[in-house]
Structure formats: C-alpha cells, structure tokens
Amino acid sequence: MSRPHTHLFDIDVSIKRAATATAPAEELLVMPVWTPGSYLIREFERHVQDFAAKDAAGQPLKWEKVNKFTWKVTTNGSRDWHASYRVYANELSVRTSELNSSHAYWNNANLLMYLDGFLKSPSNVRVIAPDVWKVATGLPGVPGQRNTFRAENFDVLYDSPFEVSNFKSLLFNVKGVPHRIVIDGEGNYDPERMRRDVQKIVETQVELMGGEVPYRDYTFFLHLRSNAGGGLEHANSTSLGYPRYGFTIRGGDRATSASPNPVVPAGSDYRGFLSLVSHEFFHLWNVKRIRPDALGPFDYTQENYTRLLWVAEGITDYYADVTLRRAGLISEGDFLAAAARSIQSLHNTPGRMVQTVEESSYDAWVKFYRQDENSINSQVSYYDKGAILGLLLDLEIRKRSNGAKSLDDVLRYLYTEFFKKDRNYTPSDFQKASELAAGGSLEEFFSKYVRGTAELDYNAALEAVGLRLDTGRVTGPNGQPVERANFGADLRQEGDRLVVTRVYAGSPAYDQGLNTGDQILALDNARMTQTLFNARLAEKRPGDLLNLTIFRFDDLSTLLIKLGGRAEGTYRIVPLPAPTEAQKRMYRSWLGGQ
Ligand SMILES: [Zn+2]
C-alpha cells in the first residue's frame, strides 16, 4: 500500500517449491473469478494491471495470458520465482475491496492469485501498510514475523478478509474464546450495548448448536457508512456493512447499555443490525461447516452449483430471528409479526408459482444476483421462502415428534454426522436428517414445497403451537368478503417523474398492458405524483376504471385499466381461540413466553 489514495495494492507473489519437487518449465497463476458466499461470477481479474514475473536472481520471465483470469509464466524450471502486479480496489462491499487514504479492506480472492494445481498448499501473507494502521484478520499470525499471517490452504486464505486502518475494537470472550468487533467508520451506536447484545447472540447460538465453540477466535468486521449494507460469512469471521446512523431504537432513543430491558422495540433500526449479526454469525455453522454438496472445497474459476441455498441462506435467516427471540432481544410479538410479514411478501410474489426453491438455489448465479423487472414474476427468493420453509419444517418436526425434536436437532445432526466427518451433505441427506428428527417420512413436504411450487399450508404448521395465520380478510354483514381495489403495480417518484417499477403477473395492471418503465403523467386527466396517485387509488372500488396518460419510451398514449378486487389485508399470526395444553407447551418450548 505505497500510495493508498491511488486505490492500488502492490502485490508480490513469491512461489517456493520444495527442493525435492520437480518444477515444470511453465506455470499458471489464476485469479479467482468469484468469492464464496456471493454467488455471482464477478471477474476480479478485471482490476489487475502491471503484471510482471522474474526469477530468484531478479531476471524477467516471459509470460502471457491464456484466458481472462490466467497468466502463464515461463519459469524454465525455477523452484523459486516471483510475480508482481497491482490491483485497483475502490469498491467497499463485503465481497469486494477498498484502499484509500483512510483505510484498506480486502477479500483475498479479489487480490491474490493461486498457482494452478496448488489450492491445497499453505501460504503466508505479509502485509506492508502505513505504520499508523493496525492489521485485523481471522488468519493466525506467524510468530516473530511482523504483520505476517498463515493460511493452511487457499480455501482458508480466500475465506479470511483483512481490515487495515485505525479501527476501533470491542472485545469479549465466550467460553474463554476471544471475539472482537472491528469497527471502521463512525455511527450512532452504543459500544457497550453492541458488545453485550452481540455476545448474547454468540452465546445463544453456541448453546443451540451443542455448546462447542468451533474456532480459536472470531472477528466481526463492521464498516459503517451512510449507504453500507450486507454481510458475508467466513469460518472464523464475518464482514458486515451497516448504515452508520442505523442504531436508533424506536421512539428516537439510542440503543444504550443503560436500558434495563434488553428487548429492542419492534420497528427499531437497531433490530436490523442485530438481525444481520445473527444471520452472518449462524453461517459459521450453517454453510461454512455444515457444507452443501458443492460449497467447499471450491472451484474459483467457475460457478459452483448447489440446490441447497434455501437451507444455507433461508434456514440461516429463520435462525437469525429464532436466536434474537431466544436471546431475549426481541419479543414474541415482534418475532411473529416479522414471520407474518415475510409470509405476506411471499404471497405477493407471483414467481413463487413459477420457480421452486431448489431451482432458485441452483440458478442464483444467473437469476437471484441479477434481478430485473421480470424477477418478481419468475423467481422466488431462496432467502425468503427458505426462511418460511425453516419455520414450517421446524413446527412440522415438533408436531410429529410431540415436542421431543426440532429443526435444531437436524442442524446438530448435520454438524456431527457431516462436518465432523469431513463430508458435505446433499439434498437427500438434508431430507433424511429432517425425517430422522420427525420420526417419519417428509416426502410430501419436500416434494410439494421444496421441489415443487405448491402453496404452503401455514395453518397446518402453526396449529401445532396454537396459532393461525389471519390474512386480514374483512367480511360484510352477509358474510361475503369485502373487497378492496387491486391495481397490481408498484410506482416510484423519481424527481418529477412517476415511474412504474414493477408489474405483478396476473394483476389488472399486468393483464391490461401496463409495463415496467412506463411514466405515468396523469390519472383521469389530472397530473400525478406518487402521493396523489395513492390517495386517488384508495378512493376507488373494484371494477372502477383508471384512465392513465403515460409515456412509454418516447411516445405518449392513454391506457384504461379496470381495477380488480382483493379481499386480503395485513397478515398477522394470532392465537387460536382455545389452545390446548399440548399446543401451549409446544409454543413455550419453541418461542418461550406465553
Ligand atoms: Zn447469508
């Protein structure tokens, strides 16, 4: 990092082969095209420049590129040679890298090439940084060598990001194992409260997974920026981006350690931070150790396909909230309201009838990470539906086993039987593990909901714990549902333009010809803004006509849309009128409380 403000990392790769090994005349250096956990080919090689190679005596070696991510070096049989290059890094996200005058953050898959055929070989990383900056990484240091770290193989190397700056650290121990939160950037967080709540999340998940802490230390990298977001999991660290002023508690208070009640009120920004921490931390088990078939060891040159992202991401998301509830950080009401919201959101996604959650997992590389205007109508999120399937599967196992087993047992079983035996699990292994806990076949569940697109039966699952889904239907005096007007498109105000951002398949707007990208100038000949449009729509009845004046590309036209009807309102999960003792017992063992 000789000139941080240029965003250029100077990389020197030193290759040393054992004296006993034969060395070929030509060798290949490969730059990863993706980084695990973020399932898109990102072509990190596009930021490489100024490549050169030389032998141990400093004599230049010939080289050429043989594809977009591979450099072939004519080493003439040298056992000891170097490559040097620079990498431009000016994009801060959990999966990319940033170097500037205030800090350096990087993912090694963005920066460091590997020698083809040697992903299992160890490596050392020596960081040469401005003296005033500290170095944080999940890799162990090499004793006696300043800022030098050891990776036992390249999967470990590429799983270990670095933060190099004047970061702040919050420290705590769980079962004697050190944890730290490394924070770059300012924000309205209360350090004591953050430390206490993150520690609770760690303790709760360690207990849930059987009480063993499976790493020697753990680092939370946290970047606070006004527009930051997202997380990426690693085996003994995680990288988190979060809005710097996103720590308020509803009511305008800051999240403080002084507050005697640990429960964060529903709707607080701070809950978003705790959910992110809880999700990413749980990944250290679910995906980093309990590994789906194709996810590790990795192929860094192409897509690594799996049908199990709904388990790896969706069930992790389910446990993010389960953890917050068990840790006492959110209320039962908050947990159930969030579940009802995700059920409603799934129900408003026409793509749930088009794509299975296995297909969604498999095609993440070309679909989930490449959302467009058709995604809502052709895709289902393996996060969203996966989390709901986690809830349903958990309740199904609890019901079938009369409360003796739960989804927790499935995860602990996979941890013991697969991770501990150094095996990855397949879709059928996951189904078998679930059936073992349930004590019987779950073929119908998996064929309808995982490999199929059947509508989910929420009430069959919720009934086990004395709850039901209320879809907010209102009935009139004659018992007929009272319908509200249904339009079927999302709009956004962009400056003085009102633009259609999404049109839902099967809705009146879709069937009668509205397009994503249409600009709505007027409704019933009156100029429209989003606020006005929403107000006018709220006055309409099913069957009423909307007379829209639109620009489609460059052309003005009118469009007449007859509104449909919709009986459903806001979804809620509510208690059954007279729950049995068994239902109450099952509820308490699931969520605690009453
Ligand atoms: Zn995740």
Residues whose N, C-alpha, C, O or C-beta is under 5 A from the ligand:
A	BS01	ZN	E313
